[in-house]
Amino acid sequence: MSRPTITVAIPAYNASASIVACVRSALAALDEAKVSGEVIVCDDASTDTTTDLVRSLMTQDSRVHLIPHAVNLGRAENVGFALESGTGEWVALLPADCTVPPSSVRDRLNLAGAADLVFGHVDHVDLEGQVVARHRPFDGGWVERAPLSVRRFLPVNPAYMSATIIRRSAYQKAGGFRLHVSFSHRDWDLLLRVASIGPVAYVPTVVSLEGFRSENATEALRRSDRIARTEADIVLAFDEWCREQRKDDLVEVAEWGRRRWARRQLVRSIALRAGVRPGDPDAAVDLAAQVWPSSHRSAVGLLARIAGRFPLLVRNGLSKRIMEAVAPPPKGPQSR
């Protein structure tokens, strides 16, 4: 039996409300791409009807497989197990509460010959399937090698795992999914290491649909503090890994990423504590003028995301307004 081109690995736990749509979207994407593939659901000892629904899907399509755990491993361990499952040349991790558009696999595999890691746009949808936010970390597509590709992943992770495919050989060479690093950003840890050993590509098309969760200002502040701690762990872990692997050219990049992360976190912390709420662009513009006196692209992107959480704000010109607010006043004509 020939090796499948891609494995779609779905870690699941009590996902009866979404697992059928998730699996069917993955199958439709394989059909659209016209490639051989397998969809493997790794069930973490669910107590609902998740496994029954998957077994029903298995009777309808031989590409669907189920790996049920007898005991609950926990989310991180199940994700790592899912990534290790299957035999496809490429592996795609798809959370059980996400779906993918039909063109998802095709668009990413179109660059399979040029990269070891490919990712793209993400749309966030509500319960009715309406797009409420868009994740667009880059304007256009690109293919790059380290150290440039690594810089794309610093000082923050631009990629969602649901929008990413990884060549299995590169995944293994990078050391796989590490459980000892900070939980919230283990995917970022993995992507940084893969980006450091092979070419990375970005496709400017929507390749994943994720659920949207709204939050108030207090929740945003607490989540920001939690994220800040785990982000710091990942940046340090990558620095250590580069040194262990004797990747001298990337040690400098990792240190650069640490400095950028520290600066970014300072502005983010000031902004949230100053009361900038999601969807409040005027407050973000005013704050930008106060805390960032000179033009800086990272500050522009950061404050735009703070104000509206996602880069939909580019449409209403917020990024331009922030740039104008933080830019230094133009110099007058020089005397002769």
HELIX and SHEET records of a PDB file:
HELIX    1   1 ILE A   19  ALA A   33  1                                  15    
HELIX    2   2 THR A   50  GLN A   60  1                                  11    
HELIX    3   3 ARG A   75  GLU A   84  1                                  10    
HELIX    4   4 SER A  104  LEU A  109  1                                   6    
HELIX    5   5 LEU A  148  ARG A  151  1                                   4    
HELIX    6   6 MET A  161  ALA A  163  5                                   3    
HELIX    7   7 ARG A  168  LYS A  173  1                                   6    
HELIX    8   8 PHE A  183  HIS A  185  5                                   3    
HELIX    9   9 ARG A  186  ILE A  197  1                                  12    
HELIX   10  10 ALA A  217  GLU A  244  1                                  28    
HELIX   11  11 ASP A  248  ARG A  273  1                                  26    
HELIX   12  12 PRO A  281  VAL A  291  1                                  11    
HELIX   13  13 ARG A  297  GLY A  308  1                                  12    
HELIX   14  14 PRO A  311  VAL A  314  5                                   4    
HELIX   15  15 LEU A  318  VAL A  326  1                                   9    
SHEET    1   A 7 VAL A  64  PRO A  68  0                                        
SHEET    2   A 7 GLY A  37  ASP A  43  1                                        
SHEET    3   A 7 ILE A   6  ALA A  12  1                                        
SHEET    4   A 7 TRP A  90  LEU A  93  1                                        
SHEET    5   A 7 THR A 164  ARG A 167 -1                                        
SHEET    6   A 7 LEU A 117  VAL A 125 -1                                        
SHEET    7   A 7 VAL A 131  HIS A 135 -1                                        
SHEET    1   B 8 VAL A  64  PRO A  68  0                                        
SHEET    2   B 8 GLY A  37  ASP A  43  1                                        
SHEET    3   B 8 ILE A   6  ALA A  12  1                                        
SHEET    4   B 8 TRP A  90  LEU A  93  1                                        
SHEET    5   B 8 THR A 164  ARG A 167 -1                                        
SHEET    6   B 8 LEU A 117  VAL A 125 -1                                        
SHEET    7   B 8 VAL A 200  GLY A 211  1                                        
SHEET    8   B 8 TRP A 142  GLU A 144 -1                                        
END                                                                             
